[in-house]
């Protein structure tokens, strides 16, 4: 790889370069017998939206390492649009936290509601599955800086929880 190419993949990037948005129309195949969106389908879409932001930032293959708990705040019905917005919150050496916020839009009623939020951890890997370094992220706005700091607190909580599970104190 030429030095210029390597610099392109390793330079710090602002959060704005990772921002991704995807929209899905909820169809009958996405729903349960009550015509509400299946939770598993929403989780799949959250994972995809998060991966898009992680790919945009790292310029590498990424795999999902973890996802925080999900709360489903309002039902999503067949015919609604689901809007998923994602961006990188913080980068560590080979992993990064990505936030995904989900909205439902009922265009007939001209209403939009927050459905769910999630924090996912992605790891950058090469084609053989080996971990790869990720360029730092640069938070610029006050909101990005808050999410950057909050990500460090969540990481510490995840590490403590993991240590408790390993010790058998779940």
TORMIMI-252807 format. One record per atom (N, C-alpha, C): x, y, z. Coordinates in nm, 2 decimals, always signed. Example, Ala and Ser with C-alpha at 12.3 -4.5 7.8 and 13.67 -1.06 7.14 Angstrom:
REM TORMIMI-252807
[pt [+1.32 -0.57 +0.78]]
[pt [+1.23 -0.45 +0.78]]
[pt [+1.32 -0.33 +0.78]]
[pt [+1.28 -0.22 +0.71]]
[pt [+1.37 -0.11 +0.71]]
[pt [+1.29 +0.00 +0.79]]
This chain:
REM TORMIMI-252807
[pt [+0.08 -0.12 +0.00]]
[pt [+0.00 +0.00 +0.00]]
[pt [+0.09 +0.12 +0.00]]
[pt [+0.06 +0.22 -0.08]]
[pt [+0.13 +0.34 -0.09]]
[pt [+0.11 +0.43 +0.03]]
[pt [+0.20 +0.51 +0.08]]
[pt [+0.19 +0.59 +0.20]]
[pt [+0.06 +0.67 +0.20]]
[pt [+0.03 +0.73 +0.08]]
[pt [-0.09 +0.82 +0.07]]
[pt [-0.21 +0.73 +0.10]]
[pt [-0.22 +0.61 +0.04]]
[pt [-0.33 +0.52 +0.06]]
[pt [-0.34 +0.49 +0.21]]
[pt [-0.23 +0.45 +0.27]]
[pt [-0.23 +0.42 +0.41]]
[pt [-0.28 +0.53 +0.50]]
[pt [-0.23 +0.65 +0.47]]
[pt [-0.28 +0.77 +0.55]]
[pt [-0.43 +0.79 +0.53]]
[pt [-0.48 +0.76 +0.42]]
[pt [-0.63 +0.77 +0.39]]
[pt [-0.71 +0.68 +0.49]]
[pt [-0.65 +0.56 +0.52]]
[pt [-0.72 +0.47 +0.60]]
[pt [-0.69 +0.49 +0.75]]
[pt [-0.59 +0.56 +0.79]]
[pt [-0.55 +0.57 +0.93]]
[pt [-0.58 +0.71 +0.99]]
[pt [-0.61 +0.81 +0.91]]
[pt [-0.62 +0.95 +0.96]]
[pt [-0.75 +0.96 +1.05]]
[pt [-0.74 +1.04 +1.15]]
[pt [-0.86 +1.06 +1.24]]
[pt [-0.97 +1.12 +1.15]]
[pt [-1.10 +1.08 +1.18]]
[pt [-1.21 +1.13 +1.11]]
[pt [-1.31 +1.19 +1.20]]
[pt [-1.38 +1.29 +1.16]]
[pt [-1.49 +1.35 +1.24]]
[pt [-1.61 +1.26 +1.24]]
[pt [-1.69 +1.27 +1.34]]
[pt [-1.81 +1.18 +1.36]]
[pt [-1.89 +1.20 +1.23]]
[pt [-1.91 +1.32 +1.18]]
[pt [-2.00 +1.34 +1.07]]
[pt [-1.97 +1.25 +0.95]]
[pt [-1.85 +1.21 +0.93]]
[pt [-1.82 +1.12 +0.82]]
[pt [-1.87 +0.98 +0.84]]
[pt [-1.92 +0.94 +0.96]]
[pt [-1.97 +0.81 +0.98]]
[pt [-2.13 +0.81 +0.98]]
[pt [-2.19 +0.93 +0.99]]
[pt [-2.33 +0.94 +1.00]]
[pt [-2.40 +0.86 +0.88]]
[pt [-2.49 +0.78 +0.92]]
[pt [-2.57 +0.70 +0.82]]
[pt [-2.71 +0.70 +0.86]]
[pt [-2.79 +0.69 +0.75]]
[pt [-2.94 +0.68 +0.77]]
[pt [-3.00 +0.58 +0.68]]
[pt [-3.09 +0.50 +0.73]]
[pt [-3.16 +0.41 +0.64]]
[pt [-3.30 +0.41 +0.67]]
[pt [-3.39 +0.38 +0.57]]
[pt [-3.53 +0.38 +0.59]]
[pt [-3.58 +0.25 +0.54]]
[pt [-3.67 +0.19 +0.62]]
[pt [-3.74 +0.07 +0.58]]
[pt [-3.89 +0.09 +0.58]]
[pt [-3.96 +0.03 +0.49]]
[pt [-4.10 +0.03 +0.49]]
[pt [-4.14 -0.10 +0.55]]
[pt [-4.23 -0.10 +0.66]]
[pt [-4.27 -0.22 +0.72]]
[pt [-4.37 -0.29 +0.64]]
[pt [-4.34 -0.41 +0.60]]
[pt [-4.43 -0.49 +0.51]]
[pt [-4.49 -0.61 +0.59]]
[pt [-4.59 -0.67 +0.55]]
[pt [-4.65 -0.78 +0.62]]
[pt [-4.55 -0.89 +0.66]]
[pt [-4.45 -0.92 +0.58]]
[pt [-4.35 -1.02 +0.61]]
[pt [-4.26 -0.98 +0.73]]
[pt [-4.26 -0.85 +0.76]]
[pt [-4.18 -0.80 +0.88]]
[pt [-4.26 -0.80 +1.01]]
[pt [-4.39 -0.84 +1.00]]
[pt [-4.48 -0.82 +1.12]]
[pt [-4.52 -0.96 +1.18]]
[pt [-4.57 -0.94 +1.30]]
[pt [-4.64 -1.06 +1.37]]
[pt [-4.79 -1.06 +1.34]]
[pt [-4.86 -1.16 +1.39]]
[pt [-5.01 -1.16 +1.36]]
[pt [-5.09 -1.04 +1.40]]
[pt [-5.03 -0.95 +1.48]]
[pt [-5.10 -0.83 +1.52]]
[pt [-5.06 -0.71 +1.43]]
[pt [-4.99 -0.74 +1.32]]
[pt [-4.95 -0.64 +1.23]]
[pt [-4.85 -0.54 +1.29]]
[pt [-4.77 -0.58 +1.39]]
[pt [-4.67 -0.50 +1.46]]
[pt [-4.53 -0.56 +1.41]]
[pt [-4.44 -0.47 +1.39]]
[pt [-4.30 -0.51 +1.35]]
[pt [-4.24 -0.61 +1.45]]
[pt [-4.19 -0.72 +1.39]]
[pt [-4.12 -0.82 +1.48]]
[pt [-3.99 -0.75 +1.54]]
[pt [-3.97 -0.78 +1.67]]
[pt [-3.86 -0.73 +1.74]]
[pt [-3.73 -0.77 +1.68]]
[pt [-3.72 -0.90 +1.63]]
[pt [-3.60 -0.95 +1.57]]
[pt [-3.57 -0.88 +1.44]]
[pt [-3.67 -0.84 +1.36]]
[pt [-3.65 -0.77 +1.24]]
[pt [-3.59 -0.63 +1.27]]
[pt [-3.64 -0.56 +1.37]]
[pt [-3.59 -0.43 +1.41]]
[pt [-3.44 -0.45 +1.46]]
[pt [-3.41 -0.55 +1.54]]
[pt [-3.27 -0.57 +1.58]]
[pt [-3.18 -0.59 +1.46]]
[pt [-3.23 -0.66 +1.36]]
[pt [-3.15 -0.68 +1.24]]
[pt [-3.12 -0.55 +1.17]]
[pt [-3.22 -0.47 +1.16]]
[pt [-3.21 -0.34 +1.09]]
[pt [-3.11 -0.25 +1.18]]
[pt [-3.12 -0.25 +1.31]]
[pt [-3.03 -0.18 +1.40]]
[pt [-2.89 -0.22 +1.37]]
[pt [-2.86 -0.35 +1.36]]
[pt [-2.73 -0.40 +1.34]]
[pt [-2.68 -0.35 +1.20]]
[pt [-2.76 -0.35 +1.10]]
[pt [-2.72 -0.31 +0.97]]
[pt [-2.69 -0.16 +0.97]]
[pt [-2.77 -0.08 +1.04]]
[pt [-2.75 +0.07 +1.04]]
[pt [-2.62 +0.10 +1.12]]
[pt [-2.60 +0.02 +1.23]]
[pt [-2.47 +0.04 +1.30]]
[pt [-2.35 +0.00 +1.22]]
[pt [-2.36 -0.11 +1.15]]
[pt [-2.25 -0.15 +1.07]]
[pt [-2.22 -0.05 +0.96]]
[pt [-2.32 +0.02 +0.90]]
[pt [-2.29 +0.12 +0.80]]
[pt [-2.20 +0.23 +0.86]]
[pt [-2.24 +0.28 +0.97]]
[pt [-2.16 +0.39 +1.04]]
[pt [-2.02 +0.34 +1.07]]
[pt [-2.01 +0.21 +1.12]]
[pt [-1.88 +0.16 +1.15]]
[pt [-1.79 +0.14 +1.03]]
[pt [-1.85 +0.09 +0.92]]
[pt [-1.78 +0.08 +0.79]]
[pt [-1.73 +0.21 +0.74]]
[pt [-1.82 +0.31 +0.74]]
[pt [-1.78 +0.45 +0.69]]
[pt [-1.67 +0.50 +0.77]]
[pt [-1.66 +0.48 +0.90]]
[pt [-1.56 +0.54 +0.98]]
[pt [-1.43 +0.46 +0.96]]
[pt [-1.43 +0.33 +0.97]]
[pt [-1.31 +0.25 +0.97]]
[pt [-1.25 +0.22 +0.83]]
[pt [-1.34 +0.22 +0.73]]
[pt [-1.30 +0.18 +0.60]]
[pt [-1.25 +0.03 +0.60]]
[pt [-1.30 -0.05 +0.69]]
[pt [-1.26 -0.19 +0.70]]
[pt [-1.39 -0.28 +0.72]]
[pt [-1.37 -0.41 +0.71]]
[pt [-1.47 -0.50 +0.74]]
[pt [-1.49 -0.48 +0.89]]
[pt [-1.62 -0.50 +0.94]]
[pt [-1.65 -0.49 +1.08]]
[pt [-1.74 -0.60 +1.12]]
[pt [-1.73 -0.65 +1.24]]
[pt [-1.82 -0.75 +1.29]]
[pt [-1.88 -0.70 +1.42]]
[pt [-2.00 -0.74 +1.45]]
[pt [-2.07 -0.70 +1.57]]
[pt [-2.01 -0.77 +1.69]]
[pt [-1.97 -0.70 +1.79]]
[pt [-1.91 -0.77 +1.91]]
[pt [-2.02 -0.77 +2.02]]
[pt [-2.10 -0.66 +2.03]]
[pt [-2.21 -0.66 +2.14]]
[pt [-2.31 -0.56 +2.10]]
[pt [-2.42 -0.57 +2.17]]
[pt [-2.53 -0.47 +2.16]]
[pt [-2.59 -0.46 +2.30]]
[pt [-2.61 -0.33 +2.34]]
[pt [-2.67 -0.31 +2.47]]
[pt [-2.82 -0.35 +2.46]]
[pt [-2.89 -0.35 +2.58]]
[pt [-3.03 -0.39 +2.58]]
[pt [-3.11 -0.30 +2.49]]
[pt [-3.22 -0.35 +2.45]]
[pt [-3.32 -0.28 +2.36]]
[pt [-3.45 -0.26 +2.44]]
[pt [-3.51 -0.14 +2.44]]
[pt [-3.64 -0.12 +2.48]]
[pt [-3.72 -0.08 +2.36]]
[pt [-3.84 -0.14 +2.34]]
[pt [-3.93 -0.10 +2.23]]
[pt [-4.03 -0.01 +2.29]]
[pt [-4.02 +0.12 +2.26]]
[pt [-4.10 +0.22 +2.33]]
[pt [-4.24 +0.24 +2.27]]
[pt [-4.26 +0.23 +2.14]]
[pt [-4.39 +0.24 +2.08]]
[pt [-4.40 +0.13 +1.97]]
[pt [-4.52 +0.08 +1.94]]
[pt [-4.54 -0.02 +1.84]]
[pt [-4.52 +0.04 +1.70]]
[pt [-4.47 -0.04 +1.61]]
[pt [-4.45 +0.00 +1.47]]
[pt [-4.54 -0.10 +1.39]]
[pt [-4.62 -0.04 +1.30]]
[pt [-4.72 -0.12 +1.23]]
[pt [-4.69 -0.13 +1.08]]
[pt [-4.75 -0.23 +1.02]]
[pt [-4.74 -0.25 +0.88]]
[pt [-4.78 -0.12 +0.81]]
[pt [-4.69 -0.08 +0.71]]
[pt [-4.72 +0.04 +0.64]]
[pt [-4.64 +0.16 +0.69]]
[pt [-4.59 +0.15 +0.81]]
[pt [-4.51 +0.26 +0.87]]
[pt [-4.37 +0.26 +0.81]]
[pt [-4.30 +0.38 +0.81]]
[pt [-4.16 +0.38 +0.78]]
[pt [-4.08 +0.38 +0.91]]
[pt [-3.97 +0.30 +0.90]]
[pt [-3.88 +0.30 +1.02]]
[pt [-3.75 +0.37 +0.97]]
[pt [-3.71 +0.47 +1.04]]
[pt [-3.59 +0.55 +1.01]]
[pt [-3.48 +0.52 +1.11]]
[pt [-3.37 +0.48 +1.07]]
[pt [-3.26 +0.44 +1.16]]
[pt [-3.14 +0.54 +1.13]]
[pt [-3.09 +0.61 +1.24]]
[pt [-2.98 +0.70 +1.22]]
[pt [-2.87 +0.65 +1.31]]
[pt [-2.75 +0.65 +1.25]]
[pt [-2.64 +0.59 +1.33]]
[pt [-2.51 +0.68 +1.31]]
[pt [-2.42 +0.67 +1.41]]
[pt [-2.29 +0.74 +1.40]]
[pt [-2.20 +0.67 +1.50]]
[pt [-2.07 +0.69 +1.47]]
[pt [-1.97 +0.64 +1.57]]
[pt [-1.96 +0.74 +1.69]]
[pt [-1.97 +0.68 +1.81]]
[pt [-1.96 +0.76 +1.93]]
[pt [-1.81 +0.77 +1.98]]
[pt [-1.74 +0.66 +1.98]]
[pt [-1.61 +0.66 +2.03]]
[pt [-1.53 +0.54 +1.97]]
[pt [-1.40 +0.56 +1.95]]
[pt [-1.31 +0.45 +1.90]]
[pt [-1.21 +0.42 +2.00]]
[pt [-1.18 +0.29 +2.01]]
[pt [-1.07 +0.24 +2.09]]
[pt [-0.97 +0.18 +1.99]]
[pt [-0.88 +0.10 +2.03]]
[pt [-0.78 +0.05 +1.93]]
[pt [-0.84 -0.03 +1.81]]
[pt [-0.91 -0.13 +1.84]]
[pt [-0.97 -0.22 +1.74]]
[pt [-1.12 -0.23 +1.74]]
[pt [-1.18 -0.15 +1.83]]
[pt [-1.33 -0.15 +1.84]]
[pt [-1.38 -0.01 +1.85]]
[pt [-1.51 +0.00 +1.83]]
[pt [-1.57 +0.13 +1.83]]
[pt [-1.72 +0.11 +1.88]]
[pt [-1.77 +0.21 +1.95]]
[pt [-1.91 +0.21 +1.99]]
[pt [-1.98 +0.30 +1.88]]
[pt [-2.10 +0.24 +1.84]]
[pt [-2.18 +0.31 +1.74]]
[pt [-2.32 +0.33 +1.81]]
[pt [-2.38 +0.44 +1.80]]
[pt [-2.51 +0.47 +1.85]]
[pt [-2.61 +0.46 +1.73]]
[pt [-2.73 +0.40 +1.76]]
[pt [-2.83 +0.39 +1.66]]
[pt [-2.96 +0.44 +1.73]]
[pt [-3.03 +0.54 +1.66]]
[pt [-3.16 +0.58 +1.71]]
[pt [-3.26 +0.55 +1.61]]
[pt [-3.37 +0.50 +1.65]]
[pt [-3.48 +0.45 +1.56]]
[pt [-3.61 +0.53 +1.58]]
[pt [-3.66 +0.57 +1.47]]
[pt [-3.79 +0.65 +1.47]]
[pt [-3.89 +0.57 +1.38]]
[pt [-4.02 +0.59 +1.41]]
[pt [-4.12 +0.54 +1.33]]
[pt [-4.20 +0.66 +1.27]]
[pt [-4.23 +0.65 +1.15]]
[pt [-4.30 +0.76 +1.08]]
[pt [-4.42 +0.71 +1.02]]
[pt [-4.54 +0.76 +1.06]]
[pt [-4.66 +0.73 +1.00]]
[pt [-4.70 +0.85 +0.91]]
[pt [-4.67 +0.83 +0.78]]
[pt [-4.68 +0.94 +0.69]]
[pt [-4.83 +0.98 +0.66]]
[pt [-4.92 +0.88 +0.69]]
[pt [-5.06 +0.91 +0.67]]
[pt [-5.11 +1.01 +0.78]]
[pt [-5.06 +0.98 +0.90]]
[pt [-5.10 +1.06 +1.01]]
[pt [-5.01 +1.18 +1.04]]
[pt [-4.90 +1.19 +0.96]]
[pt [-4.80 +1.29 +0.97]]
[pt [-4.74 +1.29 +1.12]]
[pt [-4.71 +1.17 +1.17]]
[pt [-4.66 +1.16 +1.30]]
[pt [-4.53 +1.08 +1.30]]
[pt [-4.44 +1.12 +1.39]]
[pt [-4.31 +1.05 +1.41]]
[pt [-4.28 +1.03 +1.56]]
[pt [-4.24 +0.91 +1.59]]
[pt [-4.21 +0.88 +1.73]]
[pt [-4.08 +0.80 +1.75]]
[pt [-4.01 +0.83 +1.86]]
[pt [-3.89 +0.75 +1.89]]
[pt [-3.93 +0.61 +1.93]]
[pt [-3.87 +0.51 +1.87]]
[pt [-3.90 +0.37 +1.89]]
[pt [-3.80 +0.31 +1.98]]
[pt [-3.67 +0.33 +1.96]]
[pt [-3.57 +0.26 +2.03]]
[pt [-3.43 +0.33 +2.01]]
[pt [-3.34 +0.30 +2.10]]
[pt [-3.20 +0.35 +2.08]]
[pt [-3.11 +0.23 +2.13]]
[pt [-3.00 +0.22 +2.06]]
[pt [-2.91 +0.11 +2.10]]
[pt [-2.76 +0.15 +2.08]]
[pt [-2.68 +0.09 +2.16]]
[pt [-2.53 +0.11 +2.14]]
[pt [-2.47 -0.02 +2.11]]
[pt [-2.40 -0.03 +2.00]]
[pt [-2.34 -0.15 +1.95]]
[pt [-2.19 -0.13 +1.95]]
[pt [-2.12 -0.24 +1.98]]
[pt [-1.97 -0.24 +1.97]]
[pt [-1.93 -0.32 +1.84]]
[pt [-1.85 -0.26 +1.76]]
[pt [-1.80 -0.33 +1.64]]
[pt [-1.65 -0.34 +1.65]]
[pt [-1.60 -0.45 +1.59]]
[pt [-1.46 -0.47 +1.58]]
[pt [-1.42 -0.47 +1.43]]
[pt [-1.31 -0.40 +1.40]]
[pt [-1.26 -0.40 +1.26]]
[pt [-1.17 -0.52 +1.24]]
[pt [-1.20 -0.59 +1.13]]
[pt [-1.12 -0.71 +1.10]]
[pt [-1.07 -0.71 +0.95]]
[pt [-0.97 -0.79 +0.93]]
[pt [-0.93 -0.81 +0.79]]
[pt [-1.00 -0.93 +0.73]]
[pt [-0.97 -0.96 +0.61]]
[pt [-1.04 -1.07 +0.54]]
[pt [-1.02 -1.21 +0.61]]
[pt [-0.91 -1.22 +0.69]]
[pt [-0.89 -1.35 +0.76]]
[pt [-0.95 -1.34 +0.90]]
[pt [-1.02 -1.23 +0.94]]
[pt [-1.08 -1.22 +1.07]]
[pt [-0.99 -1.17 +1.18]]
[pt [-0.87 -1.12 +1.14]]
[pt [-0.78 -1.07 +1.24]]
[pt [-0.82 -0.92 +1.27]]
[pt [-0.81 -0.89 +1.40]]
[pt [-0.84 -0.75 +1.44]]
[pt [-0.75 -0.65 +1.38]]
[pt [-0.81 -0.53 +1.35]]
[pt [-0.73 -0.42 +1.28]]
[pt [-0.75 -0.29 +1.36]]
[pt [-0.65 -0.21 +1.36]]
[pt [-0.66 -0.08 +1.42]]
[pt [-0.76 +0.01 +1.35]]
[pt [-0.82 +0.09 +1.43]]
[pt [-0.93 +0.18 +1.37]]
[pt [-0.88 +0.32 +1.40]]
[pt [-0.90 +0.41 +1.30]]
[pt [-0.86 +0.55 +1.31]]
[pt [-0.94 +0.62 +1.42]]
[pt [-0.88 +0.71 +1.50]]
[pt [-0.96 +0.78 +1.60]]
[pt [-1.07 +0.86 +1.54]]
[pt [-1.17 +0.89 +1.62]]
[pt [-1.29 +0.97 +1.58]]
[pt [-1.27 +1.10 +1.65]]
[pt [-1.32 +1.21 +1.58]]
[pt [-1.31 +1.34 +1.63]]
[pt [-1.45 +1.40 +1.65]]
[pt [-1.49 +1.41 +1.78]]
[pt [-1.62 +1.47 +1.81]]
[pt [-1.61 +1.62 +1.80]]
[pt [-1.70 +1.68 +1.73]]
[pt [-1.70 +1.83 +1.70]]
[pt [-1.80 +1.91 +1.77]]
[pt [-1.93 +1.86 +1.77]]
[pt [-2.04 +1.93 +1.83]]
[pt [-2.05 +1.90 +1.98]]
[pt [-2.12 +1.98 +2.05]]
[pt [-2.14 +1.95 +2.19]]
[pt [-2.21 +1.82 +2.21]]
[pt [-2.31 +1.78 +2.13]]
[pt [-2.38 +1.65 +2.14]]
[pt [-2.28 +1.54 +2.11]]
[pt [-2.20 +1.55 +2.01]]
[pt [-2.10 +1.45 +1.98]]
[pt [-2.00 +1.43 +2.09]]
[pt [-1.96 +1.54 +2.15]]
[pt [-1.86 +1.53 +2.27]]
[pt [-1.93 +1.47 +2.39]]
[pt [-2.06 +1.49 +2.41]]
[pt [-2.13 +1.43 +2.52]]
[pt [-2.14 +1.28 +2.49]]
[pt [-2.17 +1.24 +2.37]]
[pt [-2.18 +1.10 +2.34]]
[pt [-2.05 +1.03 +2.35]]
[pt [-1.94 +1.10 +2.31]]
[pt [-1.80 +1.05 +2.32]]
[pt [-1.77 +1.02 +2.47]]
[pt [-1.80 +1.11 +2.56]]
[pt [-1.77 +1.09 +2.70]]
[pt [-1.87 +0.98 +2.76]]
[pt [-1.99 +0.98 +2.72]]
[pt [-2.09 +0.88 +2.77]]
[pt [-2.04 +0.74 +2.73]]
[pt [-1.98 +0.72 +2.61]]
[pt [-1.94 +0.59 +2.56]]
[pt [-1.83 +0.54 +2.65]]
[pt [-1.74 +0.62 +2.70]]
[pt [-1.64 +0.57 +2.79]]
[pt [-1.70 +0.52 +2.92]]
[pt [-1.81 +0.58 +2.97]]
[pt [-1.88 +0.53 +3.09]]
[pt [-1.95 +0.40 +3.06]]
[pt [-2.01 +0.39 +2.95]]
[pt [-2.08 +0.26 +2.91]]
[pt [-1.98 +0.15 +2.90]]
[pt [-1.86 +0.18 +2.84]]
[pt [-1.76 +0.08 +2.82]]
[pt [-1.71 +0.03 +2.96]]
[pt [-1.69 +0.12 +3.05]]
[pt [-1.65 +0.08 +3.19]]
[pt [-1.76 -0.01 +3.25]]
[pt [-1.88 +0.02 +3.24]]
[pt [-1.99 -0.06 +3.29]]
[pt [-1.99 -0.20 +3.23]]
[pt [-1.97 -0.20 +3.10]]
[pt [-1.97 -0.33 +3.03]]
[pt [-1.85 -0.42 +3.08]]
[pt [-1.74 -0.36 +3.10]]
[pt [-1.62 -0.43 +3.15]]
[pt [-1.65 -0.48 +3.29]]
[pt [-1.71 -0.40 +3.38]]
[pt [-1.74 -0.45 +3.51]]
[pt [-1.84 -0.56 +3.51]]
[pt [-1.94 -0.55 +3.42]]
[pt [-2.04 -0.66 +3.41]]
[pt [-1.98 -0.79 +3.36]]
[pt [-1.89 -0.77 +3.26]]
[pt [-1.82 -0.89 +3.21]]
[pt [-1.74 -0.96 +3.32]]
[pt [-1.67 -0.88 +3.40]]
[pt [-1.58 -0.93 +3.50]]
[pt [-1.67 -1.01 +3.61]]
[pt [-1.79 -0.95 +3.64]]
[pt [-1.88 -1.02 +3.73]]
[pt [-1.93 -1.15 +3.68]]
[pt [-1.96 -1.16 +3.55]]
[pt [-2.01 -1.28 +3.49]]
[pt [-1.89 -1.39 +3.49]]
[pt [-1.77 -1.34 +3.46]]
[pt [-1.66 -1.44 +3.46]]
[pt [-1.64 -1.49 +3.60]]
[pt [-1.66 -1.41 +3.70]]
[pt [-1.64 -1.45 +3.84]]
[pt [-1.76 -1.53 +3.89]]
[pt [-1.86 -1.54 +3.81]]
[pt [-1.98 -1.62 +3.85]]
[pt [-2.08 -1.55 +3.94]]
[pt [-2.07 -1.42 +3.94]]
[pt [-2.16 -1.34 +4.03]]
[pt [-2.27 -1.27 +3.95]]
[pt [-2.33 -1.34 +3.85]]
[pt [-2.43 -1.27 +3.76]]
[pt [-2.55 -1.25 +3.84]]
